[in-house]
Amino acid sequence: MTGGERPTDPDRPAVRGAGDGNDAADDQLAVARTVYTYAYGIDHCDWELYRSIFAERIDVDFSSYDGAEAMTVTAEEWLGRVQPLFTGLDATQHTMSNPLVDLDADGERARCRMYMQAAHFLTDWPEPEFTIGGFYDDRLRRTADGWRITSVTLTVWWRRGDERLMAEAHARGRRRLRDRRDA
Protein backbone atom coordinates (compact mmCIF):
# COMPACT_ATOMS: atom_id res chain seq x y z
CA MET A 1 0.00 0.00 0.00
CA THR A 2 1.37 3.42 -0.92
CA GLY A 3 0.93 6.63 1.06
CA GLY A 4 -2.52 8.16 1.08
CA GLU A 5 -4.32 4.87 0.45
CA ARG A 6 -6.39 3.27 3.18
CA PRO A 7 -7.62 -0.31 3.30
CA THR A 8 -11.19 -0.64 2.07
CA ASP A 9 -13.79 -1.78 4.56
CA PRO A 10 -16.58 -3.93 3.13
CA ASP A 11 -18.54 -3.37 6.36
CA ARG A 12 -18.32 0.43 6.31
CA PRO A 13 -21.11 2.15 8.22
CA ALA A 14 -24.23 3.34 6.49
CA VAL A 15 -25.51 6.81 7.23
CA ARG A 16 -29.01 5.45 7.76
CA GLY A 17 -29.59 2.97 10.53
CA ALA A 18 -30.56 3.55 14.13
CA GLY A 19 -32.72 6.59 14.43
CA ASP A 20 -34.75 6.30 11.24
CA GLY A 21 -37.92 6.68 13.33
CA ASN A 22 -39.25 9.72 15.16
CA ASP A 23 -38.25 8.81 18.70
CA ALA A 24 -35.99 11.44 20.31
CA ALA A 25 -33.53 8.87 21.67
CA ASP A 26 -33.26 7.25 18.24
CA ASP A 27 -32.72 10.68 16.70
CA GLN A 28 -29.95 11.46 19.17
CA LEU A 29 -28.20 8.20 18.28
CA ALA A 30 -28.63 8.88 14.57
CA VAL A 31 -27.21 12.40 14.92
CA ALA A 32 -24.17 11.11 16.84
CA ARG A 33 -23.69 8.33 14.27
CA THR A 34 -23.73 10.88 11.45
CA VAL A 35 -21.00 12.88 13.20
CA TYR A 36 -18.99 9.72 13.91
CA THR A 37 -19.28 8.91 10.20
CA TYR A 38 -17.46 12.21 9.53
CA ALA A 39 -14.39 10.72 11.25
CA TYR A 40 -14.77 7.29 9.70
CA GLY A 41 -15.16 8.62 6.17
CA ILE A 42 -12.19 10.96 6.37
CA ASP A 43 -9.88 8.43 8.06
CA HIS A 44 -10.65 5.84 5.39
CA CYS A 45 -10.54 8.37 2.54
CA ASP A 46 -13.99 7.09 1.67
CA TRP A 47 -15.10 10.23 -0.13
CA GLU A 48 -18.50 8.89 -1.15
CA LEU A 49 -19.34 8.08 2.46
CA TYR A 50 -17.87 11.37 3.70
CA ARG A 51 -19.88 13.39 1.17
CA SER A 52 -23.08 11.54 2.09
CA ILE A 53 -23.29 13.07 5.58
CA PHE A 54 -23.47 16.69 4.40
CA ALA A 55 -26.33 18.88 3.25
CA GLU A 56 -25.86 20.55 -0.14
CA ARG A 57 -24.49 23.74 1.49
CA ILE A 58 -22.54 23.82 4.74
CA ASP A 59 -21.13 26.48 7.02
CA VAL A 60 -17.54 25.68 7.98
CA ASP A 61 -15.53 27.39 10.70
CA PHE A 62 -12.04 26.03 11.29
CA SER A 63 -10.65 29.45 12.27
CA SER A 64 -9.27 28.16 15.58
CA TYR A 65 -7.21 25.64 13.59
CA ASP A 66 -5.93 27.66 10.65
CA GLY A 67 -7.04 31.26 11.17
CA ALA A 68 -9.12 31.21 7.97
CA GLU A 69 -12.46 33.01 7.90
CA ALA A 70 -15.62 30.97 8.38
CA MET A 71 -17.25 30.17 5.04
CA THR A 72 -20.33 28.74 3.42
CA VAL A 73 -19.54 26.20 0.69
CA THR A 74 -21.21 23.41 -1.20
CA ALA A 75 -20.50 19.91 0.05
CA GLU A 76 -18.54 19.26 -3.16
CA GLU A 77 -16.40 22.36 -2.57
CA TRP A 78 -15.69 21.21 0.98
CA LEU A 79 -14.75 17.76 -0.27
CA GLY A 80 -12.40 19.40 -2.79
CA ARG A 81 -10.72 21.27 0.07
CA VAL A 82 -10.13 18.30 2.38
CA GLN A 83 -9.44 15.53 -0.13
CA PRO A 84 -5.90 16.66 -1.09
CA LEU A 85 -4.73 16.89 2.52
CA PHE A 86 -6.05 13.52 3.61
CA THR A 87 -4.96 11.83 0.37
CA GLY A 88 -1.43 13.11 1.09
CA LEU A 89 -1.24 11.73 4.63
CA ASP A 90 -0.11 8.16 5.29
CA ALA A 91 -2.74 7.70 8.01
CA THR A 92 -5.12 9.63 10.22
CA GLN A 93 -7.22 8.83 13.23
CA HIS A 94 -10.03 11.11 14.30
CA THR A 95 -11.28 10.06 17.72
CA MET A 96 -14.55 11.55 18.94
CA SER A 97 -16.23 11.13 22.30
CA ASN A 98 -18.86 12.43 24.70
CA PRO A 99 -21.51 13.48 22.17
CA LEU A 100 -23.98 16.01 23.50
CA VAL A 101 -26.97 16.02 21.16
CA ASP A 102 -29.76 18.56 21.43
CA LEU A 103 -32.84 18.37 19.21
CA ASP A 104 -34.91 21.42 18.34
CA ALA A 105 -38.49 21.34 19.59
CA ASP A 106 -39.79 20.34 16.16
CA GLY A 107 -37.28 17.50 15.86
CA GLU A 108 -36.09 18.68 12.44
CA ARG A 109 -32.77 20.24 13.49
CA ALA A 110 -30.08 19.15 15.90
CA ARG A 111 -26.83 20.28 17.45
CA CYS A 112 -24.03 17.87 18.36
CA ARG A 113 -21.01 18.90 20.40
CA MET A 114 -18.31 16.28 20.69
CA TYR A 115 -14.74 16.13 21.97
CA MET A 116 -12.17 15.21 19.34
CA GLN A 117 -8.54 14.34 18.81
CA ALA A 118 -7.15 14.09 15.31
CA ALA A 119 -3.79 12.42 14.71
CA HIS A 120 -2.16 12.93 11.30
CA PHE A 121 0.83 10.86 10.12
CA LEU A 122 3.55 11.17 7.48
CA THR A 123 5.82 8.23 8.20
CA ASP A 124 8.86 9.59 6.35
CA TRP A 125 8.65 13.04 7.99
CA PRO A 126 11.28 13.85 10.68
CA GLU A 127 8.56 14.17 13.34
CA PRO A 128 5.91 11.93 11.77
CA GLU A 129 2.85 12.89 13.84
CA PHE A 130 0.81 16.06 14.25
CA THR A 131 -2.20 15.88 16.56
CA ILE A 132 -4.84 18.37 17.58
CA GLY A 133 -7.45 18.16 20.32
CA GLY A 134 -10.60 20.10 21.03
CA PHE A 135 -14.22 19.76 20.02
CA TYR A 136 -16.62 19.88 17.11
CA ASP A 137 -19.87 21.82 17.30
CA ASP A 138 -22.06 20.60 14.44
CA ARG A 139 -25.55 21.53 13.28
CA LEU A 140 -27.67 19.00 11.43
CA ARG A 141 -30.99 18.89 9.61
CA ARG A 142 -33.32 15.94 9.18
CA THR A 143 -33.83 14.98 5.53
CA ALA A 144 -35.71 12.17 3.80
CA ASP A 145 -32.36 10.33 3.66
CA GLY A 146 -31.47 10.83 7.33
CA TRP A 147 -29.58 13.49 9.28
CA ARG A 148 -27.20 15.75 7.31
CA ILE A 149 -24.59 18.14 8.62
CA THR A 150 -25.30 21.79 7.77
CA SER A 151 -22.57 23.39 9.88
CA VAL A 152 -19.19 22.30 11.27
CA THR A 153 -17.21 24.37 13.76
CA LEU A 154 -13.87 23.08 15.03
CA THR A 155 -12.44 24.52 18.23
CA VAL A 156 -8.81 23.52 18.81
CA TRP A 157 -7.62 23.54 22.42
CA TRP A 158 -4.17 22.06 21.93
CA ARG A 159 -1.62 20.94 19.32
CA ARG A 160 1.25 18.48 19.50
CA GLY A 161 3.93 17.69 16.93
CA ASP A 162 5.23 19.31 13.78
CA GLU A 163 2.38 21.12 12.07
CA ARG A 164 4.52 21.67 8.96
CA LEU A 165 3.79 18.09 7.93
CA MET A 166 0.24 19.21 7.09
CA ALA A 167 1.47 21.52 4.31
CA GLU A 168 3.72 18.76 2.99
CA ALA A 169 0.82 16.27 3.06
CA HIS A 170 -1.40 18.73 1.20
CA ALA A 171 1.22 19.13 -1.54
CA ARG A 172 1.67 15.35 -1.80
CA GLY A 173 -2.08 14.84 -1.95
CA ARG A 174 -2.48 17.33 -4.79
CA ARG A 175 0.26 15.47 -6.73
CA ARG A 176 -1.32 12.06 -6.03
CA LEU A 177 -4.76 13.23 -7.12
CA ARG A 178 -3.31 14.81 -10.27
CA ASP A 179 -1.33 11.63 -11.06
CA ARG A 180 -4.46 9.46 -10.59
CA ARG A 181 -6.47 11.79 -12.81
CA ASP A 182 -3.76 11.80 -15.52
CA ALA A 183 -3.22 8.01 -15.43
Wavefront OBJ file of the C-alpha trace (Angstrom):
o trace
v 0.000 0.000 0.000
v 1.371 3.417 -0.916
v 0.929 6.626 1.060
v -2.522 8.162 1.083
v -4.324 4.870 0.448
v -6.392 3.274 3.175
v -7.624 -0.312 3.301
v -11.187 -0.642 2.073
v -13.793 -1.782 4.560
v -16.585 -3.933 3.135
v -18.540 -3.372 6.358
v -18.316 0.431 6.309
v -21.107 2.148 8.223
v -24.233 3.341 6.490
v -25.514 6.811 7.232
v -29.008 5.453 7.756
v -29.591 2.974 10.528
v -30.557 3.547 14.128
v -32.722 6.594 14.427
v -34.751 6.296 11.242
v -37.923 6.683 13.331
v -39.251 9.720 15.158
v -38.250 8.814 18.699
v -35.992 11.444 20.311
v -33.528 8.866 21.673
v -33.259 7.247 18.236
v -32.719 10.675 16.701
v -29.945 11.462 19.171
v -28.203 8.197 18.279
v -28.634 8.879 14.565
v -27.213 12.396 14.924
v -24.173 11.110 16.844
v -23.691 8.331 14.272
v -23.729 10.884 11.453
v -21.003 12.876 13.205
v -18.988 9.715 13.910
v -19.281 8.908 10.205
v -17.463 12.208 9.532
v -14.392 10.719 11.247
v -14.767 7.287 9.705
v -15.157 8.625 6.174
v -12.187 10.963 6.371
v -9.885 8.430 8.059
v -10.651 5.836 5.386
v -10.544 8.372 2.536
v -13.994 7.093 1.669
v -15.099 10.234 -0.127
v -18.496 8.890 -1.153
v -19.341 8.077 2.462
v -17.866 11.366 3.699
v -19.884 13.390 1.171
v -23.079 11.539 2.093
v -23.291 13.070 5.584
v -23.474 16.690 4.405
v -26.333 18.882 3.249
v -25.856 20.547 -0.140
v -24.485 23.737 1.493
v -22.536 23.815 4.740
v -21.129 26.477 7.016
v -17.539 25.676 7.982
v -15.530 27.393 10.697
v -12.035 26.027 11.286
v -10.652 29.447 12.271
v -9.268 28.162 15.576
v -7.209 25.643 13.591
v -5.935 27.661 10.646
v -7.042 31.263 11.165
v -9.121 31.212 7.971
v -12.465 33.008 7.903
v -15.620 30.970 8.379
v -17.245 30.169 5.038
v -20.329 28.736 3.418
v -19.543 26.201 0.695
v -21.209 23.410 -1.198
v -20.499 19.914 0.049
v -18.538 19.261 -3.158
v -16.398 22.362 -2.570
v -15.687 21.207 0.981
v -14.750 17.764 -0.269
v -12.402 19.403 -2.789
v -10.716 21.275 0.066
v -10.132 18.305 2.376
v -9.441 15.530 -0.127
v -5.899 16.658 -1.090
v -4.733 16.891 2.524
v -6.046 13.518 3.607
v -4.955 11.826 0.370
v -1.433 13.105 1.093
v -1.236 11.732 4.629
v -0.112 8.165 5.290
v -2.744 7.703 8.012
v -5.118 9.635 10.219
v -7.222 8.827 13.232
v -10.033 11.111 14.303
v -11.281 10.063 17.718
v -14.550 11.549 18.942
v -16.234 11.133 22.304
v -18.859 12.432 24.702
v -21.513 13.483 22.171
v -23.983 16.011 23.502
v -26.970 16.020 21.158
v -29.762 18.563 21.430
v -32.842 18.371 19.214
v -34.912 21.423 18.340
v -38.492 21.338 19.594
v -39.794 20.341 16.157
v -37.276 17.499 15.857
v -36.091 18.683 12.442
v -32.769 20.241 13.490
v -30.076 19.154 15.904
v -26.835 20.283 17.454
v -24.033 17.869 18.358
v -21.013 18.896 20.396
v -18.313 16.279 20.689
v -14.741 16.128 21.966
v -12.169 15.212 19.340
v -8.539 14.340 18.813
v -7.146 14.094 15.310
v -3.786 12.419 14.708
v -2.160 12.928 11.300
v 0.829 10.859 10.117
v 3.554 11.167 7.479
v 5.819 8.226 8.204
v 8.859 9.586 6.346
v 8.654 13.041 7.992
v 11.275 13.848 10.684
v 8.559 14.175 13.343
v 5.907 11.927 11.769
v 2.846 12.887 13.839
v 0.810 16.056 14.252
v -2.200 15.881 16.558
v -4.842 18.372 17.583
v -7.446 18.164 20.315
v -10.598 20.097 21.035
v -14.217 19.759 20.022
v -16.622 19.884 17.108
v -19.867 21.825 17.295
v -22.058 20.602 14.438
v -25.546 21.534 13.280
v -27.666 18.999 11.430
v -30.990 18.891 9.607
v -33.316 15.940 9.176
v -33.835 14.976 5.527
v -35.709 12.172 3.799
v -32.364 10.334 3.663
v -31.467 10.829 7.333
v -29.575 13.492 9.279
v -27.205 15.747 7.312
v -24.585 18.145 8.622
v -25.304 21.787 7.769
v -22.565 23.394 9.877
v -19.186 22.297 11.271
v -17.208 24.369 13.763
v -13.873 23.084 15.028
v -12.436 24.521 18.233
v -8.809 23.525 18.809
v -7.624 23.540 22.416
v -4.166 22.055 21.930
v -1.618 20.945 19.322
v 1.251 18.478 19.499
v 3.931 17.690 16.929
v 5.234 19.307 13.778
v 2.377 21.118 12.067
v 4.519 21.670 8.965
v 3.793 18.090 7.929
v 0.237 19.209 7.092
v 1.469 21.522 4.306
v 3.717 18.756 2.993
v 0.816 16.275 3.062
v -1.405 18.734 1.202
v 1.224 19.131 -1.535
v 1.669 15.348 -1.797
v -2.076 14.845 -1.948
v -2.477 17.330 -4.795
v 0.256 15.474 -6.732
v -1.323 12.063 -6.028
v -4.755 13.227 -7.120
v -3.307 14.813 -10.268
v -1.330 11.627 -11.063
v -4.463 9.462 -10.586
v -6.473 11.794 -12.815
v -3.757 11.801 -15.521
v -3.218 8.014 -15.425
l 1 2 3 4 5 6 7 8 9 10 11 12 13 14 15 16 17 18 19 20 21 22 23 24 25 26 27 28 29 30 31 32 33 34 35 36 37 38 39 40 41 42 43 44 45 46 47 48 49 50 51 52 53 54 55 56 57 58 59 60 61 62 63 64 65 66 67 68 69 70 71 72 73 74 75 76 77 78 79 80 81 82 83 84 85 86 87 88 89 90 91 92 93 94 95 96 97 98 99 100 101 102 103 104 105 106 107 108 109 110 111 112 113 114 115 116 117 118 119 120 121 122 123 124 125 126 127 128 129 130 131 132 133 134 135 136 137 138 139 140 141 142 143 144 145 146 147 148 149 150 151 152 153 154 155 156 157 158 159 160 161 162 163 164 165 166 167 168 169 170 171 172 173 174 175 176 177 178 179 180 181 182 183
